[in-house]
Amino acid sequence: MSWPYRRGELHGKSKYTIEQVKKIVTDYIALNPNGIRQRGTQKKVSEMNPWMSHQNIGFICLGKAWPHVTQPLLKQAGLLDPKYEIPGCDERFHGTSPFWENMNKMAKQRREAVKHEQ
């Protein structure tokens, strides 16, 4: 599937895998015990993971990037800022709703139709 119909590592524009993103979030949660944000923890996480940019780490730690992976983990730890929370954003439901299944099926049909025309 192409970019508009899949999120995360399933589309061609993704730079990181789900395991890499989960590692960033778990490092961030480990540095912030009891659900209390401490100053400088995003910088510590970026020093622990020099292969990822500071901006990407910041967005992941806030739950803005990869929300279907990061938001459930941050919410469970009590670190998710309510202004970034997307209701119903849960990894279990990613790609399983009838709407997305239909969109993926239609995208596949369009790609096959273009292949057969050429």
C-alpha angles and dihedrals in degrees: 000000000000130000105280094053103043130047131208123004092349094078128069098244096060118117100188139042127237091251092056092050092047089052091054091050094046091049089051093048091049090055092050107055122191093017094286117132114228126202115257099018094119088055090051090050091050090051089051090050108037093165091074126066121251091240094054091048090050093051092046093049091051093048094242096115120054091005094174088062105029103040098061091049095046092044091052090051092046093242101110113113108227093225090063096043116119111202114236093014101144129147091226092065096045109126095351103096117103090242094059093040089055092046091051092048092050092048090052091050091051092050092049091048091053091048092053093048092058 
